[in-house]
Amino acid sequence: MATLLPEYSWYGIKFYMQTFYTRSKNHNYYLGLLYIVDSSDKERLEESREELFRITESPEMRGVPIVVMANKQDLPGALKPYDMIDALQLRKLVGHKWHVQGACAVNGDGVYEGMTELATLIKQFKKEHRR
């Protein structure tokens, strides 16, 4: 089941936010994925990695670009973006362009940069896959 959240526009691209709970039976397609991870919660990183791979394995998500927001960078012990690459095994995401952005939702650090990168990747994806 997925919950559709409000629509946002960023650099000429409309974003429809969706929270995934289980695989949807709808056959929609997506142009990008913003995946937010608590970079300070090392105990749940494996679970988060499994969920990310489950989402990206669905046919609707084939090849879509991914921006991982490594949230809570303000907390002591939070994994840095380059450490999240290994922790989430992102190099195994074959066929997807991805980017990891450090962020802090509390003060907004990194949110603009992550959304801008996602918009850029989506524009490239649309050019390459004219749907």
Summary of the structure (lengths in Angstrom):
residues: 131
radius of gyration: 14.3
end to end distance: 24.7
largest distance: 43.5
contacts: 348
relative contact order: 0.19
helix: 35%
strand: 27%
